[in-house]
Amino acid sequence: MSFLSFLGFGKLVEDGTKVLEFPKPKAVAPVPPVQKPKPQPKEHYRVGYVSETSMTTLTIMSNDGWGSITLSMNKEACEQMIRMLRATYNDSFTPDGELPVEDSEAKVA
């Protein structure tokens, strides 16, 4: 008697060859459908302030949401960043990085 026959997996057939029989499959309950996750709103950046260090933080997120980079800036660096961003609004800006004042803004002030 072989080890497999001892375990009940093998049967002796009339011609002397052994046949390996596997257990009959059992019925399994169907898997419930998986709901798609709700899409998260796209967040491209975050701005924060750390009072202990008086630093402003700018965190920029990657498009796929798996990475980010955080810049910590003092007041002067923030003002420089603002001037550089303003310079990209359009082609008409002053040499110091300030945007020209619109007529509607001048009337309000």
Order of alpha helices (4+ residues) and beta strands (2+ residues): alpha-beta-beta-beta-beta-beta-alpha-alpha
